[in-house]
Amino acid sequence: MVTTRERDEILISTIIKLIKRGAIPNLKKVIAKMHAADLAHLFPHLRPEEKSLVFDLLVKAKRMSETMSEMNSEDRNFFIQTTDPVTLAEVFHSMPADDVSDILANLPEDEREPLLKLIK
């Protein structure tokens, strides 16, 4: 029987291999089948450019809001810093208000203010 840790390692290595091979259609299929918490757990194991690619796929698939709620603060901040404000506003609009409040409360004021203006 495969343990949870072994399953996670297999999933992470599969995602990384698909990214390296440029197998984006297959990567989309794998991501579509994953739960948001499993996706969030994946990000600490990815390099910045791999994270950005998966973020982009999640945004296009309208799954970033659910995944972002599950992400650790470091990866969430990376997404916020590397994503254009209009896309961030779209993601925030599809998230529960309390999750958005928590995320914004943890941002420095100079990053928070422009986002607040976009989502109001």
C-alpha positions as CSV (number, residue, x, y, z in Angstrom):
1,M,0.0,0.0,0.0
2,V,1.3,3.5,-0.9
3,T,1.6,5.9,2.0
4,T,0.5,9.5,1.8
5,R,4.1,10.7,1.7
6,E,5.0,8.3,-1.1
7,R,1.9,9.4,-3.0
8,D,2.9,13.1,-2.6
9,E,6.4,12.3,-3.8
10,I,5.1,10.6,-6.9
11,L,2.8,13.4,-7.6
12,I,5.5,16.1,-7.1
13,S,7.9,14.2,-9.4
14,T,5.2,13.7,-12.0
15,I,4.4,17.4,-12.0
16,I,8.0,18.4,-12.3
17,K,8.6,15.9,-15.1
18,L,5.6,17.2,-17.1
19,I,6.8,20.8,-16.7
20,K,10.4,19.9,-17.8
21,R,9.0,18.0,-20.9
22,G,6.7,20.8,-21.8
23,A,3.7,18.4,-21.6
24,I,1.3,21.2,-20.8
25,P,-1.9,19.4,-21.9
26,N,-1.0,16.4,-19.6
27,L,-0.1,18.8,-16.8
28,K,-3.5,20.5,-17.2
29,K,-5.2,17.1,-16.9
30,V,-3.3,16.2,-13.7
31,I,-4.0,19.6,-12.2
32,A,-7.7,19.3,-13.0
33,K,-7.9,16.1,-11.0
34,M,-6.1,17.4,-8.0
35,H,-7.8,18.8,-4.9
36,A,-6.9,22.4,-4.0
37,A,-5.1,21.4,-0.8
38,D,-2.9,18.9,-2.7
39,L,-2.1,21.6,-5.2
40,A,-1.2,24.0,-2.4
41,H,1.1,21.4,-0.9
42,L,2.9,21.0,-4.2
43,F,4.2,24.6,-4.4
44,P,7.0,24.5,-1.8
45,H,8.6,21.8,-3.9
46,L,8.7,23.8,-7.1
47,R,11.2,26.3,-8.4
48,P,9.9,29.8,-9.0
49,E,9.5,29.4,-12.8
50,E,7.6,26.1,-12.2
51,K,5.4,27.8,-9.7
52,S,4.6,30.6,-12.1
53,L,3.6,28.1,-14.8
54,V,1.3,26.2,-12.5
55,F,-0.1,29.5,-11.2
56,D,-0.9,30.6,-14.7
57,L,-2.6,27.2,-15.5
58,L,-4.7,27.5,-12.3
59,V,-5.8,31.1,-13.1
60,K,-6.8,30.1,-16.6
61,A,-8.7,27.1,-15.2
62,K,-10.5,29.4,-12.6
63,R,-9.0,27.3,-9.7
64,M,-6.5,29.7,-8.3
65,S,-8.9,31.1,-5.7
66,E,-9.6,27.8,-4.1
67,T,-5.9,26.8,-4.2
68,M,-4.8,30.2,-2.9
69,S,-6.9,29.7,0.3
70,E,-4.9,26.5,1.0
71,M,-1.4,27.9,0.2
72,N,1.2,28.7,2.7
73,S,2.0,32.5,3.1
74,E,5.3,32.3,1.3
75,D,3.8,30.8,-1.8
76,R,0.8,33.1,-1.6
77,N,3.0,36.1,-1.4
78,F,5.1,34.9,-4.3
79,F,1.9,34.6,-6.4
80,I,0.8,38.1,-5.3
81,Q,4.2,39.6,-6.2
82,T,4.5,37.9,-9.6
83,T,0.9,38.3,-10.8
84,D,-0.5,41.4,-12.4
85,P,-3.0,43.4,-10.2
86,V,-5.9,42.9,-12.6
87,T,-5.5,39.1,-12.4
88,L,-5.2,39.3,-8.6
89,A,-8.4,41.2,-8.4
90,E,-10.2,38.6,-10.5
91,V,-8.9,35.8,-8.2
92,F,-9.8,37.8,-5.1
93,H,-13.3,38.4,-6.4
94,S,-13.9,34.7,-6.6
95,M,-12.6,34.0,-3.1
96,P,-14.6,34.1,0.2
97,A,-14.3,37.6,1.7
98,D,-12.7,36.4,5.0
99,D,-9.9,34.6,3.1
100,V,-9.2,37.8,1.1
101,S,-9.2,39.8,4.3
102,D,-6.7,37.5,5.9
103,I,-4.4,37.6,2.9
104,L,-4.6,41.4,2.6
105,A,-4.0,41.8,6.3
106,N,-0.7,40.0,6.0
107,L,0.6,42.2,3.1
108,P,2.7,45.3,3.6
109,E,0.5,48.5,3.3
110,D,2.2,49.6,0.1
111,E,1.2,46.3,-1.6
112,R,-2.2,46.2,0.1
113,E,-3.6,49.6,-1.0
114,P,-3.4,49.2,-4.8
115,L,-5.1,45.8,-4.5
116,L,-7.9,47.2,-2.3
117,K,-8.6,49.8,-4.9
118,L,-8.9,47.2,-7.6
119,I,-11.2,44.9,-5.7
120,K,-13.6,47.5,-4.5
